[in-house]
Amino acid sequence: MRKRNSAWVSEWNPEDERFWESKGKFIARRNLIWSIFAEHLGFSIWLVWSIVATKLPQAGFHYTTDQLFQLVAVPGLLGSLIRFPYTFAVTTFGGRNWTIFSAAVLFIPTLALAYFVTQPDTPFWLMLLVAATAGLGGGNFASSMANISFFYPDRMKGWALGLNAAGGNIGVSGVQLLTPILMGFGFVSLYMATAQGSGFYLQNAGLMWLLPLTIAVVGAYFFMNNLTEARSSFKDQLVIVRRKHTWVMSYLYIGTFGSFIGYSGAFPLLLKTQFPAVTVGIAFLGPLVGSLSRPLGGLLADKIGGARVTFWNFVAMSAATIGVMYSVETKDFYAFLAMFLVLFVTTGIGNGSTYRMIPSIFRQEKLRTTGSSGAAKTLAIKLAGIKGAAALGFIGAIGACGGYLIPRGFGASIAATGGPYLALEVFLAFYVTCGALTWWYYMRKSFLAERLPSSLAEARV
């Protein structure tokens, strides 16, 4: 392989079996490991306010329940919006270079959190601004997924992307498990080491990430690579917004990843409002099972087709939502927890299957229009890879809106009706439409004598 310098790798062809076995898989694996680590930290910081918000009243902050839900929701909004530029940054600046930058900027939300949570007189608008900066962590997912999609052959994308995403997603359960524990240790608080409320150090929720972030920046600098094959102009990538399937998959991804990140953010506060006697320390279980199930979704999609897995997954999500609604009505905590854990599992499986569909759709569409043999096929695969990577990030950005919509939905529902039932009804109706769209565009082979393009339904995308 020729190298422009030690950071850039050229002549990258993972579809060539000899190249892959001799050197490609080792480089890909190393980049995947550090990508997962950096993305893991991004997710952790993105969702840290899901725990911090539950502790603010004990620390002397006089915010309403709806305002607390807003503090949980606003990082999701910024995280979804910032994914748009992050999506195109990989092919402009290089995957390694952008990983270094995106990890380094996370010092902003962590240090800001550490300071302002020790100031109980902070006005709500300023605390909302501080919480919003945590959304910088949400952008890491888009660039990380776009970057890793270039490193692996098509036959392994489902597994690789699922593993990359799961490693990041599990940061949500990690932050919800570790943050309450580390808040009890004064030695983490390098400064302002004054306990708040019932002897906890809320500033630790920010300070605990300084050392891991430093490791991520240094590790990305020394061990990751940029691919010259992944270079593309912003204009060339922007063509994806004119593709129908970009928007269809964006809608479906709100239902899968949007649900995962939205429920992850809202779950601790929802537990506290609906079952006050239950500790929020168990909230990490939901994101944990959702994260662990994501590679399973990618693996199943690799074997039996992403559309098939996605369709039946939306059926299961609808059923689980009905179960949660029943438990809310009956005030049955154990049923509530069980049904929510099932719902989290389905969000993880759906995350993996939908993300597996995206590169397959763009690849099949490109092969159908440019040819499927010889040089034409090689060129088509390369162009589809660039478009698919852009689509992964773009769709991920749209899907992340669920991180804002679901907490706000719960907050608005509780403020209007006193409970989350109305919000759950809306979510159920949405999952039904997602299942219908999946069948219509990616499973339907015939309907009133009209056939689908063979490259999608018959290719089992």
LUMRO-788723 format. One line per 10 residues: number of its first residue (from 1); for each residue z, y, x of C-alpha. Coordinates in nm, 3 decimals, always signed. Example, Ala and Ser with C-alpha at 12.3 -4.5 7.8 and 13.67 -1.06 7.14 Angstrom:
// residues 2
1) +0.780 -0.450 +1.230 ~ +0.714 -0.106 +1.367
END
This chain:
// residues 461
1) +0.000 +0.000 +0.000 ~ -0.081 +0.347 +0.117 ~ +0.195 +0.605 +0.093 ~ +0.147 +0.978 +0.065 ~ +0.502 +0.998 +0.198 ~ +0.810 +0.779 +0.178 ~ +0.867 +0.876 -0.187 ~ +0.514 +0.825 -0.323 ~ +0.350 +0.484 -0.378 ~ -0.022 +0.445 -0.442
11) -0.247 +0.153 -0.539 ~ -0.006 +0.030 -0.801 ~ -0.148 -0.262 -1.004 ~ +0.124 -0.471 -1.174 ~ -0.135 -0.660 -1.382 ~ -0.258 -0.826 -1.058 ~ -0.047 -1.141 -1.027 ~ -0.077 -1.159 -0.647 ~ +0.023 -0.796 -0.602 ~ +0.312 -0.836 -0.845
21) +0.460 -1.144 -0.679 ~ +0.416 -1.020 -0.322 ~ +0.562 -0.671 -0.350 ~ +0.531 -0.515 -0.694 ~ +0.826 -0.680 -0.868 ~ +1.069 -0.589 -0.590 ~ +0.979 -0.219 -0.605 ~ +0.985 -0.225 -0.984 ~ +1.326 -0.390 -0.994 ~ +1.479 -0.139 -0.752
31) +1.349 +0.153 -0.958 ~ +1.467 -0.010 -1.279 ~ +1.822 -0.049 -1.146 ~ +1.860 +0.315 -1.048 ~ +1.682 +0.431 -1.360 ~ +1.933 +0.239 -1.571 ~ +2.227 +0.389 -1.382 ~ +2.105 +0.748 -1.420 ~ +2.012 +0.696 -1.784 ~ +2.348 +0.533 -1.851
41) +2.524 +0.848 -1.735 ~ +2.290 +1.062 -1.943 ~ +2.377 +0.870 -2.259 ~ +2.748 +0.880 -2.178 ~ +2.754 +1.257 -2.140 ~ +2.528 +1.301 -2.443 ~ +2.781 +1.122 -2.667 ~ +3.105 +1.234 -2.503 ~ +3.168 +1.481 -2.786 ~ +3.191 +1.193 -3.033
51) +3.536 +1.130 -2.881 ~ +3.627 +1.484 -2.777 ~ +3.580 +1.612 -3.134 ~ +3.838 +1.367 -3.269 ~ +4.101 +1.501 -3.023 ~ +4.044 +1.876 -3.065 ~ +4.287 +1.920 -3.358 ~ +4.566 +1.758 -3.152 ~ +4.480 +1.992 -2.863 ~ +4.535 +2.300 -3.080
61) +4.182 +2.376 -3.202 ~ +4.171 +2.473 -3.570 ~ +3.825 +2.357 -3.676 ~ +3.732 +2.213 -4.016 ~ +3.608 +1.854 -4.061 ~ +3.254 +1.980 -4.118 ~ +3.275 +2.187 -3.797 ~ +3.391 +1.881 -3.603 ~ +3.090 +1.686 -3.732 ~ +2.871 +1.978 -3.618
71) +3.013 +1.951 -3.266 ~ +2.915 +1.583 -3.269 ~ +2.570 +1.654 -3.416 ~ +2.446 +1.948 -3.210 ~ +2.410 +1.755 -2.879 ~ +2.183 +1.518 -3.072 ~ +1.963 +1.807 -3.181 ~ +1.924 +1.954 -2.832 ~ +1.885 +1.605 -2.686 ~ +1.592 +1.536 -2.918
81) +1.421 +1.869 -2.853 ~ +1.455 +1.849 -2.476 ~ +1.291 +1.508 -2.473 ~ +0.953 +1.672 -2.530 ~ +0.933 +1.843 -2.187 ~ +1.112 +1.548 -2.025 ~ +0.842 +1.315 -2.159 ~ +0.563 +1.490 -1.971 ~ +0.768 +1.569 -1.660 ~ +0.731 +1.219 -1.510
91) +0.353 +1.235 -1.483 ~ +0.371 +1.593 -1.357 ~ +0.652 +1.579 -1.100 ~ +0.699 +1.204 -1.040 ~ +0.958 +0.962 -1.180 ~ +1.188 +0.972 -0.875 ~ +1.179 +1.350 -0.849 ~ +1.258 +1.400 -1.216 ~ +1.541 +1.146 -1.211 ~ +1.706 +1.347 -0.932
101) +1.671 +1.671 -1.127 ~ +1.774 +1.533 -1.467 ~ +2.089 +1.376 -1.320 ~ +2.183 +1.691 -1.127 ~ +2.171 +1.923 -1.431 ~ +2.435 +1.710 -1.602 ~ +2.698 +1.884 -1.393 ~ +2.656 +2.176 -1.636 ~ +2.785 +2.010 -1.956 ~ +3.058 +1.815 -1.775
111) +3.211 +2.117 -1.601 ~ +3.173 +2.337 -1.910 ~ +3.353 +2.077 -2.122 ~ +3.632 +2.040 -1.867 ~ +3.705 +2.414 -1.880 ~ +3.667 +2.507 -2.246 ~ +3.867 +2.219 -2.397 ~ +4.171 +2.368 -2.222 ~ +4.121 +2.699 -2.408 ~ +4.242 +2.652 -2.772
121) +4.141 +3.008 -2.860 ~ +3.773 +2.934 -2.794 ~ +3.573 +3.050 -3.099 ~ +3.374 +2.781 -3.278 ~ +3.034 +2.932 -3.196 ~ +3.110 +2.919 -2.823 ~ +3.242 +2.562 -2.842 ~ +2.927 +2.469 -3.034 ~ +2.721 +2.611 -2.747 ~ +2.924 +2.413 -2.492
131) +2.876 +2.095 -2.694 ~ +2.502 +2.161 -2.717 ~ +2.466 +2.147 -2.338 ~ +2.563 +1.778 -2.355 ~ +2.220 +1.731 -2.511 ~ +2.076 +1.756 -2.159 ~ +2.186 +1.394 -2.120 ~ +1.970 +1.294 -2.414 ~ +1.653 +1.400 -2.238 ~ +1.702 +1.141 -1.962
141) +1.602 +0.858 -2.193 ~ +1.251 +0.994 -2.254 ~ +1.169 +1.044 -1.887 ~ +1.332 +0.717 -1.783 ~ +1.142 +0.506 -2.036 ~ +0.812 +0.678 -1.959 ~ +0.869 +0.620 -1.587 ~ +0.963 +0.250 -1.611 ~ +0.668 +0.175 -1.840 ~ +0.437 +0.235 -1.541
151) +0.614 -0.012 -1.313 ~ +0.585 -0.332 -1.520 ~ +0.288 -0.542 -1.638 ~ +0.213 -0.544 -2.008 ~ +0.350 -0.897 -2.056 ~ +0.693 -0.779 -1.932 ~ +0.714 -0.431 -2.082 ~ +0.917 -0.539 -2.383 ~ +1.186 -0.695 -2.167 ~ +1.185 -0.422 -1.900
161) +1.193 -0.134 -2.147 ~ +1.456 -0.313 -2.354 ~ +1.674 -0.368 -2.049 ~ +1.629 -0.010 -1.934 ~ +1.714 +0.123 -2.276 ~ +2.009 -0.114 -2.323 ~ +2.156 -0.009 -1.989 ~ +2.139 +0.350 -2.107 ~ +2.251 +0.284 -2.461 ~ +2.560 +0.096 -2.348
171) +2.675 +0.425 -2.198 ~ +2.763 +0.523 -2.554 ~ +3.014 +0.240 -2.589 ~ +3.132 +0.302 -2.233 ~ +3.217 +0.664 -2.299 ~ +3.392 +0.577 -2.626 ~ +3.598 +0.308 -2.453 ~ +3.682 +0.478 -2.123 ~ +3.728 +0.840 -2.228 ~ +4.041 +0.784 -2.442
181) +4.190 +0.574 -2.161 ~ +4.118 +0.820 -1.879 ~ +4.250 +1.110 -2.085 ~ +4.593 +0.965 -2.020 ~ +4.579 +1.006 -1.641 ~ +4.664 +1.340 -1.489 ~ +4.528 +1.255 -1.144 ~ +4.170 +1.263 -1.280 ~ +4.220 +1.631 -1.362 ~ +4.141 +1.788 -1.027
191) +4.263 +2.118 -1.163 ~ +4.435 +2.253 -1.478 ~ +4.635 +1.928 -1.486 ~ +4.835 +2.020 -1.794 ~ +4.871 +1.761 -2.066 ~ +4.761 +1.860 -2.416 ~ +4.881 +1.739 -2.752 ~ +5.055 +1.402 -2.720 ~ +5.033 +1.384 -2.343 ~ +4.656 +1.354 -2.298
201) +4.424 +1.543 -2.063 ~ +4.118 +1.637 -2.267 ~ +3.948 +1.795 -1.963 ~ +3.913 +1.447 -1.812 ~ +3.629 +1.383 -2.058 ~ +3.420 +1.610 -1.836 ~ +3.571 +1.559 -1.491 ~ +3.540 +1.180 -1.500 ~ +3.161 +1.200 -1.455 ~ +3.144 +1.411 -1.138
211) +3.155 +1.121 -0.889 ~ +2.913 +0.893 -1.081 ~ +2.665 +1.181 -1.116 ~ +2.677 +1.242 -0.742 ~ +2.603 +0.873 -0.679 ~ +2.311 +0.882 -0.924 ~ +2.150 +1.183 -0.755 ~ +2.187 +1.036 -0.405 ~ +2.072 +0.689 -0.516 ~ +1.761 +0.823 -0.687
221) +1.674 +1.025 -0.378 ~ +1.692 +0.730 -0.140 ~ +1.588 +0.431 -0.351 ~ +1.342 +0.538 -0.621 ~ +0.968 +0.601 -0.600 ~ +0.699 +0.818 -0.752 ~ +0.371 +0.647 -0.850 ~ +0.045 +0.825 -0.780 ~ -0.115 +0.609 -1.051 ~ +0.113 +0.776 -1.303
231) -0.011 +1.130 -1.235 ~ -0.171 +1.305 -1.528 ~ -0.209 +1.658 -1.660 ~ -0.015 +1.787 -1.958 ~ -0.343 +1.844 -2.145 ~ -0.453 +1.482 -2.096 ~ -0.127 +1.352 -2.237 ~ -0.104 +1.596 -2.525 ~ -0.387 +1.414 -2.700 ~ -0.128 +1.168 -2.833
241) -0.011 +1.421 -3.092 ~ -0.347 +1.386 -3.265 ~ -0.308 +1.010 -3.303 ~ -0.193 +0.881 -3.640 ~ +0.006 +0.597 -3.487 ~ +0.212 +0.842 -3.279 ~ +0.353 +0.988 -3.599 ~ +0.391 +0.658 -3.782 ~ +0.588 +0.512 -3.492 ~ +0.792 +0.833 -3.463
251) +0.901 +0.788 -3.824 ~ +0.994 +0.425 -3.762 ~ +1.183 +0.516 -3.446 ~ +1.401 +0.760 -3.637 ~ +1.502 +0.455 -3.840 ~ +1.591 +0.246 -3.535 ~ +1.696 +0.458 -3.237 ~ +1.779 +0.758 -3.455 ~ +2.017 +0.537 -3.649 ~ +2.172 +0.399 -3.332
261) +2.242 +0.735 -3.173 ~ +2.337 +0.898 -3.502 ~ +2.583 +0.628 -3.605 ~ +2.720 +0.615 -3.250 ~ +2.803 +0.983 -3.262 ~ +2.942 +0.980 -3.614 ~ +3.132 +0.650 -3.611 ~ +3.458 +0.766 -3.442 ~ +3.494 +1.069 -3.669 ~ +3.388 +0.867 -3.973
271) +3.660 +0.613 -3.893 ~ +3.918 +0.888 -3.857 ~ +3.828 +1.050 -4.190 ~ +3.790 +0.733 -4.397 ~ +4.066 +0.520 -4.241 ~ +4.318 +0.759 -4.078 ~ +4.558 +0.479 -3.987 ~ +4.295 +0.306 -3.770 ~ +4.261 +0.407 -3.405 ~ +3.926 +0.549 -3.297
281) +3.966 +0.334 -2.985 ~ +3.769 +0.058 -3.159 ~ +3.468 +0.284 -3.216 ~ +3.305 +0.164 -2.894 ~ +3.238 -0.177 -3.054 ~ +2.949 -0.042 -3.260 ~ +2.743 +0.108 -2.977 ~ +2.832 -0.193 -2.761 ~ +2.678 -0.453 -2.992 ~ +2.386 -0.219 -3.062
291) +2.315 -0.182 -2.691 ~ +2.349 -0.552 -2.613 ~ +2.110 -0.647 -2.893 ~ +1.834 -0.412 -2.776 ~ +1.688 -0.645 -2.508 ~ +1.685 -0.919 -2.771 ~ +1.461 -0.703 -2.987 ~ +1.220 -0.652 -2.697 ~ +1.223 -1.020 -2.607 ~ +1.156 -1.131 -2.965
301) +0.876 -0.873 -2.990 ~ +0.718 -1.011 -2.671 ~ +0.715 -1.359 -2.821 ~ +0.636 -1.318 -3.192 ~ +0.509 -0.961 -3.225 ~ +0.685 -0.626 -3.251 ~ +0.569 -0.546 -3.604 ~ +0.704 -0.869 -3.747 ~ +1.044 -0.820 -3.584 ~ +1.055 -0.455 -3.691
311) +0.971 -0.528 -4.055 ~ +1.239 -0.791 -4.105 ~ +1.484 -0.580 -3.909 ~ +1.445 -0.295 -4.160 ~ +1.514 -0.546 -4.437 ~ +1.837 -0.640 -4.258 ~ +1.927 -0.273 -4.203 ~ +1.890 -0.205 -4.574 ~ +2.116 -0.499 -4.658 ~ +2.380 -0.389 -4.404
321) +2.375 -0.034 -4.542 ~ +2.443 -0.169 -4.891 ~ +2.737 -0.360 -4.741 ~ +2.875 -0.041 -4.583 ~ +2.840 +0.142 -4.916 ~ +3.037 -0.131 -5.092 ~ +3.315 -0.122 -4.832 ~ +3.341 +0.257 -4.859 ~ +3.380 +0.230 -5.235 ~ +3.645 -0.042 -5.212
331) +3.820 +0.114 -4.910 ~ +3.809 -0.224 -4.736 ~ +3.839 -0.151 -4.363 ~ +3.753 -0.500 -4.242 ~ +3.438 -0.514 -4.455 ~ +3.353 -0.162 -4.339 ~ +3.383 -0.259 -3.973 ~ +3.195 -0.587 -4.015 ~ +2.903 -0.429 -4.204 ~ +2.883 -0.138 -3.960
341) +2.872 -0.379 -3.666 ~ +2.586 -0.567 -3.835 ~ +2.412 -0.232 -3.887 ~ +2.458 -0.147 -3.519 ~ +2.310 -0.485 -3.416 ~ +2.002 -0.419 -3.629 ~ +1.957 -0.072 -3.479 ~ +1.954 -0.233 -3.134 ~ +1.703 -0.504 -3.227 ~ +1.483 -0.244 -3.395
351) +1.500 -0.020 -3.089 ~ +1.363 -0.297 -2.871 ~ +1.090 -0.410 -3.111 ~ +0.956 -0.064 -3.194 ~ +0.943 +0.039 -2.829 ~ +0.752 -0.280 -2.753 ~ +0.498 -0.190 -3.023 ~ +0.409 +0.151 -2.881 ~ +0.233 +0.052 -2.552 ~ +0.070 -0.243 -2.731
361) -0.078 -0.018 -2.997 ~ -0.223 +0.227 -2.745 ~ -0.355 -0.054 -2.528 ~ -0.530 -0.229 -2.818 ~ -0.677 +0.095 -2.945 ~ -0.811 +0.184 -2.601 ~ -0.958 -0.161 -2.536 ~ -1.133 -0.153 -2.871 ~ -1.311 +0.174 -2.789 ~ -1.386 +0.133 -2.416
371) -1.449 -0.238 -2.370 ~ -1.241 -0.538 -2.272 ~ -1.399 -0.676 -1.956 ~ -1.448 -0.588 -1.590 ~ -1.416 -0.229 -1.471 ~ -1.408 -0.096 -1.827 ~ -1.099 -0.304 -1.901 ~ -0.922 -0.191 -1.584 ~ -0.989 +0.174 -1.665 ~ -0.885 +0.126 -2.027
381) -0.555 -0.030 -1.925 ~ -0.480 +0.255 -1.685 ~ -0.561 +0.524 -1.943 ~ -0.367 +0.340 -2.210 ~ -0.069 +0.322 -1.976 ~ -0.065 +0.699 -1.931 ~ -0.110 +0.765 -2.303 ~ +0.144 +0.497 -2.391 ~ +0.404 +0.643 -2.154 ~ +0.354 +0.989 -2.306
391) +0.383 +0.837 -2.653 ~ +0.704 +0.655 -2.556 ~ +0.869 +0.981 -2.463 ~ +0.725 +1.180 -2.751 ~ +0.824 +0.920 -3.009 ~ +1.165 +0.891 -2.844 ~ +1.208 +1.265 -2.885 ~ +1.130 +1.253 -3.257 ~ +1.350 +0.946 -3.303 ~ +1.645 +1.116 -3.136
401) +1.659 +1.362 -3.426 ~ +1.870 +1.097 -3.595 ~ +2.145 +1.192 -3.351 ~ +2.167 +1.522 -3.539 ~ +2.065 +1.420 -3.890 ~ +2.313 +1.135 -3.942 ~ +2.634 +1.316 -3.832 ~ +2.526 +1.624 -4.028 ~ +2.446 +1.403 -4.325 ~ +2.792 +1.248 -4.319
411) +2.956 +1.589 -4.273 ~ +2.761 +1.744 -4.560 ~ +2.826 +1.444 -4.785 ~ +3.201 +1.454 -4.720 ~ +3.212 +1.830 -4.774 ~ +3.018 +1.804 -5.102 ~ +3.154 +1.483 -5.255 ~ +3.462 +1.394 -5.053 ~ +3.304 +1.080 -4.904 ~ +3.003 +0.944 -4.712
421) +2.851 +0.745 -5.004 ~ +2.578 +1.002 -5.083 ~ +2.462 +1.009 -4.720 ~ +2.444 +0.629 -4.712 ~ +2.227 +0.629 -5.025 ~ +1.980 +0.858 -4.851 ~ +1.980 +0.640 -4.538 ~ +1.914 +0.329 -4.750 ~ +1.612 +0.487 -4.918 ~ +1.480 +0.586 -4.576
431) +1.504 +0.230 -4.439 ~ +1.308 +0.100 -4.737 ~ +1.023 +0.342 -4.660 ~ +1.032 +0.239 -4.292 ~ +0.989 -0.126 -4.385 ~ +0.700 -0.041 -4.617 ~ +0.521 +0.161 -4.348 ~ +0.562 -0.117 -4.092 ~ +0.400 -0.367 -4.326 ~ +0.122 -0.130 -4.432
441) +0.005 -0.026 -4.086 ~ +0.090 -0.321 -3.859 ~ +0.122 -0.641 -4.062 ~ -0.119 -0.607 -4.353 ~ -0.436 -0.808 -4.284 ~ -0.601 -0.753 -4.616 ~ -0.543 -0.540 -4.922 ~ -0.784 -0.508 -5.209 ~ -1.056 -0.658 -4.987 ~ -1.003 -0.389 -4.722
451) -0.931 -0.524 -4.370 ~ -0.721 -0.357 -4.111 ~ -0.863 -0.290 -3.764 ~ -0.837 -0.629 -3.599 ~ -0.685 -0.481 -3.284 ~ -0.351 -0.414 -3.453 ~ -0.259 -0.661 -3.726 ~ -0.430 -0.957 -3.562 ~ -0.311 -0.865 -3.212 ~ +0.052 -0.884 -3.331
461) +0.150 -0.549 -3.178
END
